[in-house]
Amino acid sequence: MKTILRLAPAALAGLLLLTGCPGQKDTTDTVATEAAALPKTPAFNADSAYAYTARQVAFGPRVPNTAAHVKTGDWIIGQFKKYGLTVQEQPFEAKAFDGNILKSRNIIARYNPAAPRRVAVFAHWDTRPFADKDTENKNAPLDGASDGASGVAVALELARVLAAQPDSLAPGVGVDFILFDSEDYGYDGVTQADKKNLLGSQDTWCLGSQYWAKNVVPANYKPNFGILLDMVGAKGAKFSREGLSREKAPDVVEKVWNTASQLGFSDFFLFADGFSVDDDHVYTNQAGVRTIDIIDFLPNGEFQPYHHTTQDNMSVIDRRTLQAVGQTVLTVIYGE
């Protein structure tokens, strides 16, 4: 995702209050009102999610127009089909900021497609072709272990767990796993000042979700809400309550963060309001799907040191982070 950040009005107001009243206690880290009892939910397997992450990384950087990209996409589709989900590919071509035409495809996998009530789980499956924040290898492609592979891995494990349940233990909603392509092939004016952006003022990021928002699949798609998973596998991950998520789906933010707290994952899911991030949920919200973003970034708007560097490899991946995100999202699904 791009590194352009906006401070949401509510967060700005809170910052002004905090700055103007140094003796006033900051309440952003306190837990919200006590939530209802958690639903009975099957276990999310972090070892399985870790293996899915490693398998994607093993293909090599998943940069559009490469063999590794094609093979990874085929493998992801094969996994969803293996678990009995209905899978649809959405091929498209997108022009990148450097003029390259990216041969891309979004992947849509549906669990219990006949269910009228639905929840969407979004992620992106491509990797950034430039480690532009790297001090030594800024033009090297990324492994994208957290930024890309971890979100897909959580989605795959959710699909596996759901598919393994007998009808008597299935959730009350269907789930759509929608994986966007060509999300991370964008122009960063700070780290890539030596490159020319041929797209001008057009958003050069999130090309797959931009395409999907204009050509929604399934047609007339209106789920209860959507959850975007972006960078959800690294050690010490911190998920603050992202600004656009609070604006578009505050009830979903509350539900997810309260669920995480009840499960004992508040060291990951911070009760702190953070900046807004321009990510795929910008476009899913524009398409009418109320979407929140679970993304690893600090309340002050800083990403973790691995972000857009060659350090985003399997060495940063932690099973406990995958467990925290996966079990939280699975419990939220079962609560619908």
Beta strands, then each sheet from edge to edge (+ up, - down):
strand 1: 5-6
strand 2: 86-95
strand 3: 101-111
strand 4: 118-124
strand 5: 174-180
strand 6: 225-230
strand 7: 239-241
strand 8: 269-273
strand 9: 276-277
strand 10: 291-295
sheet 1: 1+ 9-
sheet 2: 2+ 3- 5+ 4+ 6+ 10+
sheet 3: 7+ 8+
end
